[in-house]
Each structure stands twice: as structure tokens, then as C-alpha cells.
Amino acid sequence: MAMVAAVRRMHAAAAAAAQPPRLTKLALHPPRSVEVEFTDGSSFHLSAEFLRVHSPAADSKIISVSGEKVIFGRRYVGIMSAESVGNYGIRMLFDDLHKTGIFTWDYLHHLGSKKFSLTRNYIRTLRKHGLSRDPQRRK
């Protein structure tokens, strides 16, 4: 009996470890950023540009370059507002009028955890295609 209880405790601990941390705080700092904190003690400050570029919406990709979908020119994008989506995420309205991506708490944790590598890869992709973070000038 003790062995069965020990195995159950091990399975419960493994399941808890496999679960992503839960959100404990979300602070919107429009127009420039969002701050999130999680039960594992991690906290992330995510810029509007970073969130816009990594929007999970299918239509958020602006241009296809050599088959690779790339968003560019969003250095100064801002967050206009946000609304809760159930108890699992948030939908943000950006000032370029993009509003279809739902950022789940798990996805926000992923973005925060991988922020530096995602940013580095984004900048490399822009350079590879001769694109810029800066908005295009109007003619």
C-alpha cells in the first residue's frame, strides 16, 4: 500500500511539474508594454512591438518573402486596449488595428521565457530579407 501511495505522489508531482505556471499578475502599460508574473516566480516585461510581431493570429503575418512570413515596420506600434478572453488569455488591440490574436497565459509565459532568442531570430530574419523594424516612409 505504501508503494502505491508513493507512486501516486510521484505521478502527481510529475504532472504538477509538467503544467505551465499560472498567471498571477497582468499589468497593461499602454501604449508600450505588458508586464506579466507567474506562480513560478518569473516575471516578464513584453513590449508592444514584440507582442505584435509574435501575435498568434493567423492573419498577423504581413508579407511573405521567399515563402517566409515576416512582419516588419512595427518598431513604434502601440497597444490601444486589451480584453480578457475567458480565464485563459487576453486579446489586444494594437494601433495598427490588429486585434485577432489571443495571447493565452501559457503563450505569454513562452514568449517571456524565450524573449531574447525570439528577438534575435526576428532581427536576423529582417536583416536576411533587407527589412527594418522601422515603419516605411509614406511617399
Salt bridges, closest charged atoms under 4 A:
GLU35 OE2 - LYS25 NZ 3.57
GLU35 OE1 - HIS29 NE2 3.16
GLU37 OE2 - LYS25 NZ 3.92
ASP40 OD2 - HIS109 NE2 3.18
GLU49 OE1 - ARG133 NH2 2.50
GLU68 OE1 - LYS128 NZ 3.14
GLU68 OE1 - HIS129 NE2 2.72
GLU83 OE2 - ARG91 NH1 2.62
ASP96 OD2 - ARG52 NE 2.73
ASP96 OD2 - ARG74 NE 2.85
ASP134 OD1 - ARG75 NE 2.50
